Amino acid sequence: MCDQFYAMNGGHGSQSYTKNSSPQRGAMEAAEEIIKEEISKKLDIEKLSSSTSTRTISIGDFGCSTGPNTFLAIQNIVEAISKKFETNLSNFHIPEFQVYFNDRTSNDFNTLFALLPFERQYYAAGVPGSFHNRQLPMASLHFAYSSCTLHWLSEVPKEVMNHFSPAWNKGRILYYGDKKEVFNAYAHQFAKDLNSFLKARAQELVFGGLMALLVPCEPNPIKDLSNITLPSLELLGSCLIDLAKKGLFDAAKVDSFNLPVYFTYPNELKALIERNEDFIIERMEILNNSTKHITTPNSKLFTGFIRALYEGLLKAHFGSEIMDELFNTYEEKVEESALLLNPNENSMITFVLLKCKRIS
């Protein structure tokens, strides 16, 4: 899938990510105090101040998207670092801050920077490019942040698109169901992409630099993985099948479409980070998400959230002409389903704080 289709819906309209990203904001708000606490305890500002000859602290948000959420998170990080300098190094001037906002080249950076707070305590720069790859100079970053990003894969696993593979995902748009080969293909791709992400950040961060991750997860499986359910996306797949039956496109279109997302498990995530060896896990826990933002009380809001996330991918494959009918159908199915009885579905977020131990 071409990079240009990965972006969240841009602009300021009713179907934009800007207007439909309150669940992600809930995750960010749930992590605010933890991030402040960890910066206060773990960020070695004496080492940073001695090694930062220009007196500039650099921060990167990887997968920043277009909405205002990133600015709230960055402000929280800047204030926490500033407070630590004030408290611990009273004779040292608070440094200047440089913030890099990174996302794929297709991200709506125009909308992002139109929303940039006028009164802010940092300089801002956009860095277009895949967060799975290195984007900044060696050892140039002091704090990295990424929220609700790492479940996005660099690509759909090739096996699930191959008619001759045991992992061919006929009739489904993700790895739900009882086909272990499909799940294994997605899990392998996630492991590969996470390792690439960590390797890239390890090169960009200074030795001892910190990285805070907010990762969408599923609960650790109690039994086997053969009965995975992802209700909101299974429902979306069923809507595509319905439209194919109406003759709006050939059923083969559904067979050849898969979403490039994977929701890891806390135990799996921990094991993959430890296998990487570039970072030390300083803290890892499930966030108590803010229900004020996570709850989507009606089918219209929930549909808007899903549309803002996945419409770009769907348009590229099925065409823009069917989008309204697709999401009208989806809204009707959400209303008829039990999905909204559990509004926290797909809202489990694992917080991870990592310290870079690789000497670049």
N, C-alpha and C positions, 0 to 999 in steps of 0.2 A: 504494500500500500504506500503510495507516494506521501512524502512528508507533508505536503500542502493540505492534506485532508485530516490531519491529526488534531488540528486546533479546535478549541472550544468555540462556540458561536461568538463572534465579535460584536462590536458596536454597543449601543445603549438601548436597543429595542426590547420589546417584551419577551423575545425568545433568546436574548443574549445571555451569555454566561454571567455578565455583570449583574443582571437582574435575577439570576437563577443559581446562585452559588452560596446560599445561606447554610446548607449542611457543611460545606467545607469551612465556612466561617466558624461554625460550631466547634469543629475539631481544633481550629486555630485558637479559639478562645479557651478551650479546655486545657490547652498546653501553655498558655501564657505564664501562669504563675510557676509552673515547673521549669520553664526555660529561664525565667528570672532567677529562680533558686539555683539552678545548675550553673549559670554564668557566675553568680556570686561565689559559689563554692569551687568551681572547677577551672575557670578561665585564668590562666597564669599571666596576669597583666604585667608583672615585673619582667618576665621573659619577653613578652611582646613589646614592652616599652623600650627595653634595651636593644632589641633587634629591629625595631621599626624606626629607622633613621629619619624618615620623612614625617614621622608622627601621624601616620594615616592608618586607620584600621579598615580593612576591607572585608565586606560581607557579601555573600552570594545567595540569591534565592533561585534554586533550580526547579523549573516548572512553575514559573510565577503566574502564568496565564494573563487574563486581561482585567479582572475585576479589582475592587479595592482591597480584597483580603490581604494581598501581599504587603500593602503599605502598612496595615495594622500590625502584621507580624514583624516587619522590619523595624517599625517604630518601637515596638516592645524590646527587640534585641538591642537597638541603639541605646535606649534609655537604660537598660540593664548594664551594658558595658560602661556607659558614662558614669553611672552610679558607683560601679566598682572602682573606677579610677578616682573618683572624688573621695571615696571612703578609704581606699588603701594607699593611694599615692597622692596625698594632699599637695605636695610640692611639684607635682607633675601636671602640666597642662593637659586638659582633656583633649585627646587627639581629634583630628578631623576624620570623618567617615566617608568611605566610598562604597556605594552599594551597586552590585551588578544584578540586573534582572534578566534572568536567562529563561528562554523557552525555545521551542522549535521555530524555524524560520517562518512558518505560516501563522504564528501567533499574531494577534492584533495588537502590535506594539503602539500603534497610533492611539487606540482607545486607552491602553495602559498608561501612556504618558500624558494623555489629556486629563487623566484622573490623579496625576501625581500631586500630592499635597504641596501647596505653595510655601507654607511655613514648615520646613522640615530641617532636620539636623544632619543631613547627609547630601553628598553629591550622587547623582544617579546616572547610570549608563545601561543601555540595553545590549544584551549579548545573545543574538540569535544563533541557534544551533542545538543539536540534540544533547540533552542532559546525560545521555549514556556515554558521551564522548567528552574528552577534555576540551574546555573552552577558554581557560585563563592561563597566564604564564605560571611557570613552576614556582611553588612556594610563595604565592602572591596573596593568598586568602587566609584570613584569621578565623572566620566563622562562616560555616555553610548551613543552609536551611533548605528543606524541601518538604512540602506539605501536599498530601493527596496527589502524588505524582508517580511514585515508583510502581504502582499497579499497571501503568501504561507500558506496554512492551515496545521494543524498537521495531518489531515486525510480527505479523501473524506467523506462527510456526509453519514451516513449509509442508510438513507431513500432513497437516489437517486439510490442505488444499489439493492433495494428490489423490486422484481417484484410485490409484493402485496401491496406496498405502493402507495398512491396518488402522491408521489414525485418521483416515478420511472422515470428515465431520458432516456427513450428508444430512441436510434438513435441520441443522442446528447452527446457531451463530456464536456459541461459546462451548466450554468444556463440561456443561451440565449433562447429567445422564449417566449411563452405566458403562461407557466405553473408556476403559482405563488408558488405552493408547492415546486418546485425545488429551486426557488430563496430563499424562506423562509428557506429552509434547509441549504443552503449555508450561508445565512446571520446569522443564528443562530450559525453555526460552527465558523464563523469569530468572532462573539461577544465572544464566549466561549474562543477561542484561544487568542484573544487580551487581555482579562482579565487575562488569565494565564501568558502571556508575561509581562504585567504590574505588576502583583503580584510578579513575580520572580525578576524583576529589582528593585522593591521597597525594597525587602529584601537585594539585593546586594549593592545598592547605600547607601552612607552615607546620613544622614539627610541634606537636602539642596543641594545634588548632582544634576547635570543636565543630561538630556537625550535629544538628538536630533534625531528625526525620519524623514525619507523621505519616504512617503507612496504613492504608486501608487493608483490613484483614478479615478473614473468617475465623471463627473459633477453632481451636485445635481439635482435630477429629478424634472422636472416641473410638470408633471402629474403622472399617476400611473406607476408602474414598469412592466407592462404586455408586453411591447414591447422592452425589452432590446436587444441590439445588441452588439456583440463583434466580429466585422468583421474578424479580423485576426485569431481568434480561431474557429469561425464558418467555415471559409474556410478550416482550418485544419481538422475539423470534416467531411466536405464534401469529402475531399481526402480519408479519411479512409473508408467512405461508397463506394466510387468509387473502391477502391482496394478490398473491400469485394465482390462487384458485379463482379469483375474480377476472383473471386474464390481464391484469395490469402489467405483468412481466412474466417471463418464463420461470418455472419452479427451479430450474438450474441456477438461476440468479441467487437463490437462497443457499443452495448447496455450495456455491463458490464465495460466500460472504462469511467472514468470521471476525469478531471484534478482537483487537490487539490488547486485551486486558487480562490480568491474572490477579486474583485476590489470595495472597499468601496466608500462611498460618504463623502465629507468633513463634512456635517452636522451630518451624522451618526457617523463618527469617533469622532467628538467633543463630542457628547452625550455619547458614550461608554466610553471615557476617563473620563468624568465628573462623570459617574456612578461608576467608579472604586474607586475613592476617595483617592488613594494613591499619586496622583500627582496634582500639580497646573499647568494649561496651561499658560505658560509665553508668548508664541507667536504662532500664527497659521496662515498660509497663503499659497496660491497657488504659486508655484515657476514659475518664468519666465525661462523656460528651455532653455539651450543653443542650438540653432538650428544647430550649427556646428556639434554637436554630435547626436542630436535627429534625424535629417533628414537621412533617408536611401534612397538614390537616385535611387536604382534599385532593381529589384526583387531578385537578387542573394544575395545582402547584407541583405535584409530583411529576406529572407529564412534562411540565416546563423544565424541570431539573434534568430529566433524562434527555430531552430534546437538545438542551444546551450542550450536553456532553458529547452526544453521539451523532448529531445531525450531519456534521461535515463528512464523516465516514459513510453514512447512509446515502447522502446525496451523490457522492462520488461513484457509488456502485449502482444505485437504483434510479438515479435521476431526481432532480428537484421537484418534478411535477407531482410526485406521489406523496410528498412530505406531509402536507396538511391532512390528507386522508389517512396516512399511516398513523400520525399522532392523535388524530381524532378517534381512530379505532383503538389506539392504545389507551387513551383516556377513558373510553367506555369500558374497556376490559379491567382497568385498574379499579374503576367504580364498582364493578360487579364482583371483583375478587376480594380476597381477605388480605391483600397486600398492605392496606393502610391500617389494618388492625395492629400491625407491628411496624410503626413508622421508623424504627431504628434499624430495619433491615438494610444491610450493606453500609452501616454507619460505624462499625467497630474500627477503632483507630488505635494502632500501637505506636507509642512514643518511644523513640530510641535516641539516646545521646551517645555520640562516639567521639573518642579522642584519637587524633592522628598520631600513629607511632612510627610511621615510615619517615626516615631521614632522607629527604630528596637530595 
